[in-house]
Amino acid sequence: MTHLSDHFTLAEAAKSQLAERKGIDNTPPAVLLPRLVRVASQILEPVRRRYHVPFSPSSWYRCPVLNAAVGSKGTSQHVYGIVPDFEDLVGGVMLTVKARMYPNDSAIEYGPFEVSANTKKLDFRGQGRDISILIEGNAAPSFMRFGVLRADVRQTQKTR
């Protein structure tokens, strides 16, 4: 059994009932292993530590054939092993964005913004070159997928 982190395995990343039923080999290519390790250690392990409960993602990696079989678009981040889905957890989370112009500057905080399973888009205006995103809450989401985080970035006239 190949471990990606202390509590998550390669088998969990690739598991799919549909792939088993249809005989689709959903083994992630070796080039994606470092990414799967990062997702396991930087996303899944902190969630497990925060809520003190063992869990397994409901969907994580999908090969292109499986991705098409489930009816997902070719642009789905599951093909790259970036988007684990969670199930059987409850509640919403708070998202806070911190920005600073330079590394030694004080961070300006935007939010927190409440994000739930029904949140489709979050709009706010901020400014900075160094951006960090904090996702936290007292309860885990019932189903949460952070797909592609998009930012509309524009140059300003602000100079030092």
Helices and strands as residue ranges (DSSP letters): H 10-14, H 17-22, G 30-32, H 33-39, I 40-44, H 45-51, H 64-69, G 77-80, E 93-100, E 108-115, E 130-136
